[in-house]
Amino acid sequence: MSMKSADAALRATAPARAAAPVRTLARPSLLASLAPALLGLVVPGAFLVLWWGVVAAGVFPPSVLPSPFTVAAAAFDWAFGDPQNGGYSGTLAQAIWASGQRVLLGYAIAMALGVAIGVPTGASRLMGHLVDPFIHLLRPIPVTAWVPLSLVFFGFGFKGAVFLVALGSFFPIVVNTIEGVRGANRSLVKVGRMLGARGWRLLWYFILPASLPSVFVGLRLGMGISWVLIIVAEMMSVKSGIGYTLLDAYSFGRFDVVIAAMIVLGVMGFLSDRVIVAVQSVALRWHREVSIHAEQ
């Protein structure tokens, strides 16, 4: 084809290209934006209805299973009541503050150790042979079995609770980090080597980014376990916090406060998980764009 013929063909197709409609991204409606949150309320709402129905049917006496309204009243008094009235009135903020400090410090220690040990263990075959068996030997031991040693070394108080939280949340973080580093995409590693990356450069720029999805799974599991273990720790070694309040209320037969403490614990765990998910959505934006949900 000559240059004139090619130029004529391009001119002939130019109007068609110009006339092609321009696609615009439609903004999601308010209902579509709220749909995930509304769907998330379906199961909790159904659970509340079932709870209220069981209480109304008299399956359990109200002293054992109080109604949702009784628990809500107890939670309100726990949060906003006058501390001079005694009991649990107005002590919720103090309980959350005490438990939150122990959870955050224990979780931070577990996260630092889990990632620092998990990355070289997953990247090095020698480190894997040295460290992996010891980790999986300690992992099945329940945290409650460590309570006597915790009391011996740290006594009753803040340090013992932090130790138990850090110990329990360490294992899901380190195991997921190890498996994430080991399972890094082989093709990605080959690309890195073709580009000249070796040693720590290959680890930092190629292997670690590929392992982050698994690492964040471990971080979320570790955070959830931290809030579970704080109850165990506070029941056994401290005299403040949500766990201590739960045990104290049980000893006095205040099951409305017991259930309120359980709900507060769930809310705190959920909010902590949402913080990690928010960080994950920023750090793993590339992963979200290529995930299966990106097509839905």
C-alpha positions in Angstrom: 0.0 0.0 0.0 1.3 3.4 -1.0 1.7 6.4 1.4 -1.3 8.1 -0.3 -3.5 5.1 0.1 -2.6 4.7 3.8 -3.3 8.4 4.4 -6.7 8.2 2.6 -7.6 5.1 4.7 -6.8 6.9 8.0 -8.9 9.9 7.0 -11.8 7.7 6.1 -11.8 6.1 9.5 -11.3 9.4 11.4 -15.0 10.4 11.5 -16.0 7.0 12.8 -13.5 7.2 15.6 -14.6 10.7 16.5 -18.2 9.7 16.5 -17.7 6.8 18.8 -19.3 7.5 22.2 -17.1 8.3 25.1 -17.6 6.0 28.1 -18.0 7.7 31.4 -17.8 6.0 34.8 -21.2 6.1 36.4 -21.2 7.1 40.1 -22.7 4.5 42.4 -26.0 5.5 43.9 -26.4 6.0 47.6 -28.2 2.8 48.0 -25.5 0.9 46.2 -22.9 2.5 48.5 -24.8 1.5 51.6 -25.7 -2.0 50.4 -22.6 -3.7 52.0 -23.3 -2.1 55.4 -27.0 -3.0 55.2 -26.2 -6.6 54.3 -23.9 -6.7 57.2 -26.7 -5.9 59.6 -29.0 -8.7 58.4 -27.4 -11.5 60.5 -26.9 -9.4 63.7 -30.6 -8.3 63.4 -31.8 -11.8 62.9 -29.7 -12.9 66.0 -31.3 -10.1 68.1 -34.8 -11.2 67.0 -34.0 -14.8 67.9 -32.5 -13.8 71.2 -35.6 -11.8 72.1 -37.9 -14.7 71.0 -36.0 -17.1 73.2 -36.4 -14.8 76.2 -40.0 -14.1 75.5 -40.7 -17.8 75.2 -39.3 -18.4 78.7 -36.8 -21.0 77.6 -34.3 -19.6 80.2 -35.1 -17.5 83.2 -34.4 -13.8 82.9 -31.8 -14.0 85.6 -29.8 -16.4 83.4 -30.5 -15.0 79.9 -31.6 -11.3 80.2 -33.4 -9.7 77.3 -31.6 -7.4 74.8 -33.3 -4.4 76.4 -32.0 -5.3 79.8 -28.5 -5.8 78.4 -28.7 -2.5 76.6 -29.7 -0.7 79.8 -26.8 -2.4 81.7 -24.4 -1.3 78.9 -25.7 2.2 79.0 -25.3 2.4 82.8 -21.8 0.9 82.5 -20.8 3.5 80.0 -22.7 6.7 81.2 -23.8 6.0 84.8 -22.6 7.9 87.8 -19.5 6.1 89.3 -20.7 7.3 92.7 -23.6 4.9 92.5 -21.2 2.0 92.9 -21.1 -1.2 91.0 -20.1 -0.9 87.4 -21.7 2.5 86.7 -19.6 4.7 84.5 -16.5 2.4 84.4 -16.7 1.3 80.8 -14.1 3.8 79.5 -11.6 2.7 82.2 -12.1 -0.9 81.3 -11.6 -0.3 77.6 -8.5 1.8 78.3 -7.0 -0.8 80.6 -7.7 -3.7 78.2 -6.7 -1.7 75.1 -3.3 -0.9 76.4 -2.5 -4.5 77.1 -3.9 -5.6 73.7 -2.0 -3.0 71.7 1.3 -3.5 73.4 1.1 -7.3 73.3 0.0 -7.3 69.7 2.8 -4.8 68.7 5.4 -7.2 70.3 3.8 -10.2 68.5 3.7 -8.3 65.2 7.3 -7.2 65.4 8.7 -10.6 66.4 6.4 -12.5 64.0 7.4 -10.6 60.9 11.1 -10.3 62.0 11.3 -14.1 62.5 8.9 -15.1 59.7 10.6 -13.3 56.8 14.1 -14.9 57.2 12.6 -18.2 58.1 10.5 -18.3 55.0 13.2 -16.9 52.7 16.1 -19.1 53.9 16.0 -22.9 53.7 18.6 -23.1 56.5 16.5 -20.8 58.8 13.5 -22.8 57.9 15.1 -26.1 59.1 16.3 -24.4 62.3 13.3 -22.4 63.4 10.2 -24.0 61.8 10.2 -27.2 63.9 10.5 -25.2 67.1 7.6 -22.9 66.2 5.3 -25.8 65.4 6.3 -27.5 68.6 5.3 -24.5 70.7 2.2 -23.5 68.7 -0.2 -26.3 69.9 0.5 -25.5 73.6 -2.6 -23.5 74.8 -2.0 -20.1 76.2 -3.7 -21.1 79.5 -0.9 -23.6 80.0 1.6 -20.7 80.1 -0.3 -18.9 82.9 1.7 -20.5 85.8 5.0 -19.5 84.2 3.6 -16.1 83.5 2.7 -15.7 87.2 6.2 -16.9 88.2 8.1 -14.6 85.9 5.9 -11.5 85.7 3.5 -11.9 88.7 0.0 -10.4 88.8 -0.4 -7.3 86.8 0.2 -5.6 83.5 3.3 -7.5 82.3 1.8 -10.9 82.7 -1.3 -9.9 80.7 0.9 -8.4 77.9 3.0 -11.6 77.8 0.0 -13.9 77.3 -1.5 -11.7 74.6 1.9 -11.4 72.8 2.5 -15.1 73.0 -0.9 -16.1 71.7 -1.0 -13.7 68.8 2.6 -14.3 67.8 2.0 -17.7 66.2 -0.7 -16.9 63.5 1.4 -13.9 62.5 4.7 -15.8 62.2 3.2 -18.8 60.5 1.4 -16.8 57.9 4.5 -14.7 57.3 6.6 -17.8 56.7 4.1 -19.3 54.3 3.6 -16.0 52.5 7.3 -15.6 51.8 7.7 -19.2 50.8 4.7 -19.0 48.5 5.8 -15.8 46.7 5.1 -16.1 43.0 8.0 -17.9 41.3 7.5 -15.9 38.1 7.8 -12.7 40.0 11.0 -13.9 41.6 12.4 -14.9 38.1 11.5 -11.4 36.8 13.4 -9.9 39.7 16.5 -12.0 39.0 16.3 -11.1 35.3 16.3 -7.4 36.3 19.5 -8.0 38.4 18.0 -8.1 41.8 19.8 -10.3 44.3 19.9 -10.9 48.0 18.0 -8.3 50.1 17.0 -6.3 47.0 15.2 -9.4 45.6 13.6 -9.9 49.0 12.6 -6.3 49.6 11.3 -5.3 46.1 9.8 -8.6 44.9 9.3 -11.3 47.5 8.0 -9.2 50.4 5.3 -7.4 48.3 4.1 -10.7 47.0 3.9 -12.1 50.5 2.0 -9.2 52.0 -1.5 -10.7 51.4 -0.6 -13.7 53.6 1.1 -11.4 56.1 -2.0 -9.3 56.5 -4.1 -12.5 57.0 -1.8 -13.3 59.9 -2.1 -9.8 61.3 -5.9 -9.9 61.3 -5.9 -13.4 62.9 -3.4 -12.2 65.5 -5.5 -9.1 66.4 -8.6 -11.2 66.8 -6.8 -13.7 69.1 -5.4 -10.7 71.1 -8.9 -9.7 72.2 -9.7 -13.3 73.0 -6.6 -13.7 75.2 -7.0 -10.5 77.0 -10.1 -12.0 78.7 -8.1 -15.0 79.8 -5.2 -12.8 81.0 -7.4 -10.4 82.9 -9.4 -13.2 84.6 -6.2 -14.7 85.9 -3.6 -12.0 86.5 -5.1 -8.4 86.7 -7.8 -6.6 88.5 -9.1 -4.3 85.8 -10.3 -4.3 82.2 -13.1 -5.9 80.3 -12.2 -9.4 81.2 -12.0 -8.7 84.9 -15.4 -6.9 84.8 -16.8 -10.0 83.0 -15.5 -12.4 85.7 -16.6 -10.1 88.5 -20.1 -9.7 87.1 -20.4 -13.4 86.7 -19.4 -14.0 90.4 -22.3 -11.6 91.4 -24.8 -13.1 89.0 -25.0 -10.0 86.8 -25.5 -11.7 83.5 -26.7 -8.5 81.9 -23.2 -7.0 82.5 -21.6 -10.3 81.4 -23.3 -10.2 78.1 -22.7 -6.4 77.7 -18.9 -7.1 78.3 -19.1 -9.8 75.6 -20.6 -7.4 73.2 -18.1 -4.7 74.0 -15.3 -7.2 73.4 -16.8 -8.1 70.0 -17.1 -4.4 69.0 -13.5 -3.6 70.1 -12.2 -6.6 68.1 -14.3 -5.6 65.1 -13.0 -2.0 65.1 -9.4 -3.2 65.5 -9.9 -5.5 62.5 -11.3 -2.6 60.5 -8.2 -0.6 61.1 -6.0 -3.4 59.8 -8.3 -3.8 56.8 -8.0 -0.1 56.1 -4.2 -0.3 56.1 -4.4 -3.4 54.0 -6.6 -1.7 51.4 -3.9 1.0 51.0 -0.9 -1.3 51.1 -2.4 -3.9 48.8 -4.3 -1.8 46.3 -2.7 -3.7 43.5 -3.9 -7.0 45.0 -7.4 -5.8 45.3 -7.5 -4.7 41.7 -6.5 -8.1 40.4 -8.5 -10.1 42.9 -11.6 -12.1 42.0 -13.9 -9.4 43.7 -12.6 -6.8 41.2 -14.6 -8.5 38.5 -17.9 -8.5 40.5 
